[in-house]
Every structure is written in C-alpha cells, then in structure tokens.
Amino acid sequence: MAVGFHITAAILMLAFAIVYASDPSPLQDFCVAVQDADAGVFVNGKICKDPKLVKPEDFFFPGLNNPRSTSNPLGSNVTLLNVDQIPGLNTLGISLARIDFAPYGLNPPHTHPRATEILVVLEGTLLVGFVTSNPPMNMKNRLFTKVLNPGDVFVFPEGLIHFQFNNGQTDAVAFAGLSSQNPGVITIAKAVFGSDPPISPDVLTKAFQVDNNVIKYLQSQFWWDNNYP
C-alpha cells in the first residue's frame, strides 16, 4: 500500500514539474526557428537596457487625457500604450489603451490573442459584448452583452471576439487595461476580407455561405484601422 502511495506521489510531482517547466507565453504571432544566430532576432520581450542607463522617461507617456481624432469611417480611435510606447513595460505583462468614440462610433469585433481586457467607461454610454468560443454540437456561440455608463466596468476574456459601440448621441471615452505588454489585436472583418494576399473567395464563400460576388465585393473594400500608437 505504501509503495503504491509513493509511486502515485512521484507521478504527481513529475506532472507538476512538467507544468511549471512549460514555455512562457508568446509575445508575438510566431517565431520561426533558425540555425544561424546572426540571422535571428530577439523575441518574447525586448533586450533589456543597462539599469545604469534607465531614465524616468522609460516609464512615462504624456497626454493620454487629450481626446483623439475619431474622423474615420469607424468613428473610433484606439490609443494603445504597449511596450513600444513605454519601454519600461518590458516583461511586466500589462498595457493600457484609451478608446475614443464619436456618436455611434464602433470599435469593431476583434480579439486580443495574448491578453484579457478590462474596460472602464469614463464618458458616454457604450454597448459592449463578447462571444464565447465554439460550443458543443447543436449549440450556438453565446453572446454576453451589456450597456455601460460612466464608472461601469466590463471584462473581455483573453482571445474572445468582442466589441464596443457608442449607442449614444454624444462622444464617449473608455480606458482599458490588458494583461500583456504586447496584447496584439485581430480585427475580424479587416483580417478576413482585407488580408494580403487575399484569402481565396472559394474559401470565404463556403465559410460564410454567401454568393461569390458578395465576397468579392467585401474584399474590394478599403478596411480601416482604428488602432494608433
């Protein structure tokens, strides 16, 4: 009996050791291995500055209180502060965004492949929501949605498709915290219909169950980006 217990304990310890020895979460879309170190680049974070050369400005970004322009077809502007804008965020696993909305402006359905997002509304009213990943057979993806007013907070789980829409007649402003120094963003419509080179219309026609001409029309549009540093 004691031998069996020790064997079980050993197996559990080995399993936990394997879990804790897992690779770190990626901070980029992909990393292709190369044999020649001179042909590679440093990834999963950035090379650290000599601590003796670090300055307060490495942890600083000014003027996030200033409104951003929303004069684009989406009527929104996402000002993302990640490790590229604030070098001191390197390895800290966090970033920030300010999102400005014109009346009826939209931050279109998108995902952050490397981050959970927590959003707080400062001004205006936003209709927000996220959709769950593919459920078991004969079930539909579930939408979680809420109307937010100033002071309200909403969480978008990592990797799930979500959106924010200003359903009011005045400007709206929100701030978002993201659990990665480089969360990434995939705007669904822009990525699917505006990729370079384009995805084969045969693929999209079957995927969306629409006429081929509809797909070609969507691919011919200019897909705007509302993400700015």
VOTORFI-600978 format. One line per 3 residues: number of its first residue (from 1); their letters; for each residue x negated, z negated, y negated of N, C-alpha, C. Coordinates in steps of 0.2 Angstrom, whole numbers. Each point is the difference from the previous one (the first is absolute). Last residue first. Layout:
N
NUM	A	X Z Y X Z Y X Z Y  ... .
//
This chain:
229
229	PYN	3 162 -272 -4 -6 0 1 -3 -7  20 13 13 -5 1 -5 -5 -6 0  23 13 13 -5 -5 1 -6 1 -4 .
226	NDW	20 14 4 1 -5 -5 -5 -6 0  4 28 7 -3 -6 2 1 -5 -5  13 24 8 -3 -4 -5 -3 -7 3 .
223	WFQ	5 26 9 2 -7 2 -4 -4 -5  10 26 0 -6 -4 -2 2 -7 1  11 21 15 0 -5 -5 -6 -3 -2 .
220	SQL	4 14 19 -2 4 -6 1 -4 -6  6 -8 22 -7 0 0 -2 4 -7  23 -2 5 -3 -7 -2 -8 1 0 .
217	YKI	12 19 6 2 -2 -7 -4 -6 -2  -1 7 22 -4 4 -4 1 -2 -7  14 -10 16 -7 -3 0 -5 4 -5 .
214	VNN	22 8 2 0 -7 -3 -7 -3 0  4 20 12 0 1 -7 0 -6 -4  3 -1 24 -7 2 -2 -1 1 -8 .
211	DVQ	20 -16 9 -2 7 1 -7 1 -3  6 -23 11 3 4 -5 -3 7 0  -6 -22 13 6 3 2 4 4 -6 .
208	FAK	-22 -13 1 5 -1 -4 7 3 2  -20 4 13 0 -8 -1 6 -2 -4  -4 23 4 3 -3 6 0 -8 -1 .
205	TLV	-9 14 -17 7 2 1 3 -4 6  -23 -3 -5 5 -4 -5 7 2 1  -17 12 13 0 -7 1 5 -4 -4 .
202	DPS	-3 23 -4 3 -1 6 1 -7 2  -12 6 -20 7 -1 0 4 0 6  -26 -9 -3 4 6 2 8 -1 -1 .
199	IPP	-17 -12 -16 2 -1 7 4 6 2  -19 2 -20 7 -2 2 1 -1 7  -25 -4 -10 5 6 0 7 -3 2 .
196	DSG	-2 -13 -12 -5 5 0 -5 0 5  27 -11 -7 -7 0 3 -4 6 -1  24 -7 -7 -5 2 -4 -7 0 2 .
193	FVA	20 -7 12 2 6 -3 -6 3 -5  -2 -22 11 3 5 5 1 7 -2  -8 -18 -14 -5 1 5 3 6 5 .
190	KAI	13 -7 -18 -6 4 -3 -4 1 6  19 -13 4 2 7 -1 -6 4 -2  -4 -23 4 2 3 6 2 8 -2 .
187	TIV	-19 -16 -9 6 1 -3 3 5 5  -19 -19 3 2 7 2 7 1 -3  -23 -17 -5 7 2 -1 1 7 3 .
184	GPN	-19 -23 -1 2 7 2 7 1 -2  -15 -20 -2 6 0 4 2 7 2  -22 -15 -8 2 7 -1 6 2 5 .
181	QSS	-7 -22 -3 -4 2 -6 1 8 0  19 -16 11 -6 4 2 -3 2 -7  23 -10 3 -5 -4 4 -6 4 3 .
178	LGA	16 0 -24 -1 4 7 -5 -4 3  19 -3 -22 -6 -2 3 -1 3 7  14 6 -24 0 0 7 -7 -3 2 .
175	FAV	19 3 -22 -7 -1 2 0 -1 8  18 12 -20 -1 -4 6 -8 -1 1  21 10 -19 -7 -1 2 -1 -5 5 .
172	ADT	19 18 -14 -2 -5 4 -7 -1 2  20 12 -20 -7 0 4 0 -6 5  24 8 -5 -5 -2 -4 -7 0 4 .
169	QGN	23 4 8 -1 5 -5 -6 -2 -5  3 -4 28 2 -2 -6 -1 5 -6  -8 -1 24 7 2 -1 4 -3 -6 .
166	NFQ	-26 5 11 3 -3 -5 7 2 -1  -15 -2 23 3 5 -5 4 -4 -5  -20 -1 22 3 -3 -6 4 5 -4 .
163	FHI	-10 -2 28 1 3 -6 3 -5 -6  -12 4 28 4 -3 -5 0 3 -7  -9 0 29 2 4 -6 4 -4 -5 .
160	LGE	-19 -12 16 7 3 0 1 4 -6  -21 -12 4 1 6 4 7 3 0  -3 -26 -5 -6 5 0 2 6 4 .
157	PFV	19 -14 -12 -4 -1 5 -5 6 1  13 -10 -22 0 6 4 -6 0 5  16 -18 -17 -6 2 4 1 6 4 .
154	FVD	9 -13 -25 2 3 6 -6 2 4  11 -15 -23 -5 2 4 2 3 7  9 -7 -28 1 1 8 -6 3 3 .
151	GPN	3 -3 -24 -2 -6 4 1 0 7  14 17 -15 -7 -3 -2 0 -7 3  14 16 15 0 -1 -7 -6 -4 -2 .
148	LVK	9 16 22 -4 -5 -3 1 0 -7  13 9 24 -1 1 -7 -3 -6 -3  -2 10 26 2 -5 -5 -1 2 -7 .
145	TFL	-3 7 30 1 2 -8 3 -6 -4  -9 10 26 1 -7 -3 -1 2 -8  5 16 24 -1 -1 -7 1 -7 -3 .
142	RNK	-5 12 26 4 -5 -4 -3 0 -7  1 19 21 -5 -4 -4 4 -4 -5  13 6 22 -3 3 -6 -5 -4 -3 .
139	MNM	8 3 27 1 -4 -6 -4 3 -6  1 8 23 7 -1 -2 1 -4 -5  -24 -3 12 5 6 0 7 -2 -2 .
136	PPN	-19 -16 -11 2 3 7 5 5 0  -13 -1 -23 3 -5 5 1 2 7  -18 6 -22 5 3 5 2 -5 5 .
133	STV	-7 -10 -24 -3 5 5 5 2 5  10 -9 -24 -4 -3 6 -3 6 4  5 -1 -27 3 2 6 -4 -2 6 .
130	FGV	5 -8 -27 -5 2 5 4 2 6  5 -4 -29 2 -1 7 -6 3 4  12 -5 -27 -6 1 4 2 -1 8 .
127	LLT	9 3 -28 3 0 7 -6 1 4  0 -12 -25 -3 5 5 4 0 6  0 -7 -28 3 -1 6 -2 5 5 .
124	GEL	-11 -12 -24 4 5 3 3 -2 7  -23 -11 -7 5 3 -5 4 5 4  -16 -13 12 0 -3 -6 5 2 -5 .
121	VVL	-4 -2 28 3 4 -5 -1 -4 -7  -14 1 24 4 -5 -4 2 5 -6  -11 3 27 2 2 -6 4 -5 -4 .
118	IET	-18 4 22 5 -4 -2 1 1 -8  -11 13 24 1 -1 -7 6 -5 -2  -20 7 21 7 -2 -1 0 -1 -8 .
115	ARP	-17 17 13 1 -6 -4 8 -1 0  -13 20 9 -5 -6 1 2 -6 -4  12 22 0 -3 -1 7 -4 -6 1 .
112	HTH	20 6 -17 -6 -2 -1 -3 -2 7  21 18 -9 -3 -6 4 -7 -2 -2  25 13 -10 -7 0 1 -2 -5 5 .
109	PPN	22 12 -16 -2 -3 6 -8 1 2  5 1 -26 3 3 6 -2 -3 6  4 -8 -25 -6 -1 4 2 3 7 .
106	LGY	14 5 -23 -1 -2 7 -7 0 2  19 -1 -23 -6 1 3 -1 -2 7  18 -3 -17 1 4 6 -6 3 2 .
103	PAF	-5 -9 -23 7 -1 3 1 5 6  -25 -6 -2 5 2 -5 7 -1 3  -23 -14 7 6 5 2 4 2 -6 .
100	DIR	-25 -12 10 4 2 -5 5 5 2  -18 -18 12 4 6 1 5 0 -6  -26 -12 9 6 0 -5 4 6 1 .
97	ALS	-17 -14 18 2 7 -4 6 -2 -5  -23 -11 17 6 -1 -4 2 7 -3  -15 -13 22 0 5 -6 6 -1 -3 .
94	IGL	-17 -11 22 6 0 -5 -1 5 -5  -17 -8 17 6 2 3 6 -1 -4  -25 -3 -3 4 -5 -1 7 1 3 .
91	TNL	-21 15 -1 1 -5 6 5 -5 -1  -5 12 -22 -3 2 6 0 -5 5  7 0 -24 5 -1 6 -3 2 7 .
88	GPI	-11 2 -22 -1 -7 3 6 -1 5  -2 20 -13 -5 0 6 0 -7 3  19 14 -13 -3 -7 -1 -5 -1 6 .
85	QDV	10 21 -1 1 -2 -7 -3 -7 -2  -1 9 22 -3 6 -4 1 -2 -8  10 -13 18 -7 -2 -1 -3 6 -4 .
82	NLL	25 -2 -6 -3 -2 7 -8 -1 -1  24 4 -14 -6 -4 -1 -3 -2 6  20 19 -10 -3 -4 6 -7 -3 -2 .
79	TVN	24 10 -11 -7 -2 -2 -3 -4 5  22 18 -2 -3 -6 4 -7 -1 -2  24 12 -10 -7 0 0 -3 -7 3 .
76	SGL	24 18 -4 -3 -7 2 -8 1 -1  18 18 -1 2 -6 -4 -3 -6 1  -1 23 10 2 -6 4 3 -6 -5 .
73	PNS	-9 21 -8 6 1 3 3 -6 4  -16 -5 -21 -1 5 6 7 0 3  -9 -16 -19 3 7 -1 -2 5 5 .
70	TSR	-4 -25 -4 4 2 6 3 7 -1  -22 -17 -10 4 6 -1 4 1 7  -8 -25 -6 -3 6 2 6 6 -1 .
67	PNN	-5 -26 -12 5 5 4 -4 6 1  -13 -24 -3 2 6 -4 5 5 4  -12 -21 8 6 -1 -3 3 6 -4 .
64	LGP	-21 -1 11 5 2 5 7 -2 -3  -24 -2 -10 5 4 -2 6 2 5  -26 -5 7 4 -2 -6 6 4 0 .
61	FFF	-18 -11 20 4 7 -2 4 -2 -6  -21 -12 17 4 0 -6 3 7 -1  -18 -10 14 6 -3 2 5 1 -5 .
58	DEP	-22 8 -4 1 2 7 7 -2 3  -9 -7 -21 4 6 -1 1 3 7  -14 -19 -3 7 -2 0 4 6 0 .
55	KVL	-23 3 11 2 -2 -6 7 -2 0  -23 4 17 7 0 -1 2 -3 -6  -23 2 10 2 5 -5 8 0 -1 .
52	KPD	-12 -14 16 -3 -2 -7 2 5 -5  8 3 23 3 -6 -4 -3 -1 -7  -1 24 12 -4 -6 0 4 -5 -4 .
49	KCI	16 17 11 -5 0 -6 -4 -6 1  12 13 21 0 -5 -5 -5 0 -5  14 20 14 -7 -4 0 0 -5 -6 .
46	KGN	24 6 10 -5 4 -3 -7 -4 0  23 3 17 -3 -4 -5 -5 4 -4  6 10 19 3 -6 1 -2 -5 -4 .
43	VFV	-17 20 2 7 -1 0 3 -7 1  -23 18 -6 2 -7 1 8 0 -1  -13 23 8 2 -4 -6 2 -7 2 .
40	GAD	-16 22 12 6 -4 0 1 -4 -7  -19 14 8 6 5 -1 6 -4 -1  -21 -10 5 -1 3 -6 6 4 -2 .
37	ADQ	-2 -10 21 2 -5 -5 -1 3 -7  5 12 24 -5 0 -5 2 -4 -6  14 4 19 -6 -3 3 -5 -1 -6 .
34	VAV	27 -2 -3 -5 5 0 -6 -3 3  29 -4 -1 -6 -2 2 -6 6 -1  24 -4 -14 -3 4 5 -7 -2 2 .
31	CFD	23 -11 -12 -8 -1 0 -3 4 6  25 -3 -16 -3 1 6 -8 -1 -1  17 -7 -17 4 4 5 -3 1 7 .
28	QLP	-7 -22 -14 0 7 -2 4 4 6  -6 -23 1 1 1 -7 0 7 -3  4 -15 25 -3 5 -4 2 0 -7 .
25	SPD	-3 -22 17 5 5 -3 -3 5 -4  -15 -12 18 4 -2 -6 4 6 -2  -6 -5 26 -3 3 -6 4 -2 -6 .
22	SAY	-1 -17 21 3 6 -1 -3 3 -7  -3 -21 12 -6 4 0 2 7 -2  15 -18 4 -4 -2 -6 -6 5 -1 .
19	VIA	14 2 20 4 1 -6 -4 -1 -7  -11 -4 21 1 7 -1 4 1 -6  -2 -22 7 -6 3 -3 0 7 -1 .
16	FAL	18 -10 10 0 -2 -7 -7 2 -3  3 4 23 5 4 -4 0 -2 -7  -13 -13 14 -3 7 0 5 5 -4 .
13	MLI	7 -22 5 -6 0 -5 -3 6 -1  17 -2 17 3 0 -7 -6 -1 -5  -7 1 22 3 6 -2 3 0 -7 .
10	AAT	-8 -20 9 -6 5 -1 3 6 -2  15 -16 7 -3 -2 -6 -5 5 -2  9 2 21 5 2 -5 -3 -1 -7 .
7	IHF	-13 -7 18 0 7 0 5 2 -6  0 -23 5 -6 2 -4 -1 8 0  18 -9 12 1 -2 -7 -6 3 -4 .
4	GVA	-1 2 24 5 4 -3 1 -1 -8  -13 -15 13 -3 6 -1 4 5 -3  9 -20 5 -4 -1 -6 -4 7 -1 .
1	M	14 -2 19 4 0 -6 -4 0 -6 .
//
